[in-house]
Amino acid sequence: MKKILFITLFLNTFILANINAVVSILPEQTFVKAIGGDKVNVSLMVLPGNSPHTYEPKPSQMKNVAKAQLYFAIGVEFENVWLDKFESLNKNMQVIDLTEGIEKRAIASHADHDHGSHTKEEGTGKDPHIWTDPENVKIISLHIYETLMHIDPDNKAYYKSNYEKFIALINHTDKQIKQILSQTAKGTKFMVFHPSWGYFAKAYGLEQLAVEIEGKSPKPQELIGLMKEAKEEKITVIFTQPEFSDSVAKVMANELNIKVIKVSPLTADWSKNLITIANSIAGK
């Protein structure tokens, strides 16, 4: 009798066990939690305030990887260094590519600002910040939903309901941003220190003017060109990230008499983040 009771309890525990998933960055954690709800345990790799360019996981985080069933990859630099190591550590873990079906943008190199000219050249890398465009978040969300539905079909209806609610939030966010920017001219430029908002800019007919490209600060002549262009474009704000030094940005802001706004694309509340950016660009 005790043996039967033990087996029953064991089976119930197994059936009720949550899916263990790992994500690289905070926005992903938000997406997976929105769809997985209380059926999925989501472990985060790159902790708040850190850069995915240089982050190294802690031993406790490696333990989470060792017991994970899923790893949701989103193409940040952190994964280039660590994902193979994670797969070696846990050969049973499925790696889901959330970027599938999303066209990656090239990271532009420093523009030529001599004499006010603005000739763009493509950099060698691809911009990983795909989640700054709501349409891309829809694709990411579909991958998450389909994965959870496949691995846990018994809770398909639960995941579907959460997925539909989240898509509604994405659509609402997109509608809000378009309303905020409705009086902003197409092609309006906004200045950023780190080029994290290219997908957002393209989605809403804007252009980001980046100070730093591929980790490199501008040369003196390029900086002069950037300052000149910022004045010509009547730019009123420069966006910086808490994960990176903003000393150069502050110098530029003082020279141009514009605001410095710290905003991170790695923030958990991605929707509020995009709306904050839109309001700042629109001067609201």
Stockholm file with secondary structure:
# STOCKHOLM 1.0

chainA/1-284         MKKILFITLFLNTFILANINAVVSILPEQTFVKAIGGDKVNVSLMVLPGNSPHTYEPKPSQMKNVAKAQLYFAIGVEFENVWLDKFESLNKNMQVIDLTEGIEKRAIASHADHDHGSHTKEEGTGKDPHIWTDPENVKIISLHIYETLMHIDPDNKAYYKSNYEKFIALINHTDKQIKQILSQTAKGTKFMVFHPSWGYFAKAYGLEQLAVEIEGKSPKPQELIGLMKEAKEEKITVIFTQPEFSDSVAKVMANELNIKVIKVSPLTADWSKNLITIANSIAGK
#=GR chainA/1-284 SS CHHHHHHHHHHHHHHHCCEEEEESSHHHHHHHHHHHGGGEEEEESSCTTCCTTTCCCCHHHHHHHHTCSEEEECCCHHHHHHHHHHHHHCTTCEEEETTTTCCCCEEECCCBCGGGCCBCCEEEEECCCGGGSHHHHHHHHHHHHHHHHHHCGGGHHHHHHHHHHHHHHHHHHHHHHHHHTTTSCTTCEEEESSCCCHHHHHHTTCEEEESCBTTBCCCHHHHHHHHHHHHHTTCCEEEECTTSCCHHHHHHHHHHTCEEEECCTTCSCHHHHHHHHHHHHTTC
#=GC SS_cons         CHHHHHHHHHHHHHHHCCEEEEESSHHHHHHHHHHHGGGEEEEESSCTTCCTTTCCCCHHHHHHHHTCSEEEECCCHHHHHHHHHHHHHCTTCEEEETTTTCCCCEEECCCBCGGGCCBCCEEEEECCCGGGSHHHHHHHHHHHHHHHHHHCGGGHHHHHHHHHHHHHHHHHHHHHHHHHTTTSCTTCEEEESSCCCHHHHHHTTCEEEESCBTTBCCCHHHHHHHHHHHHHTTCCEEEECTTSCCHHHHHHHHHHTCEEEECCTTCSCHHHHHHHHHHHHTTC
//
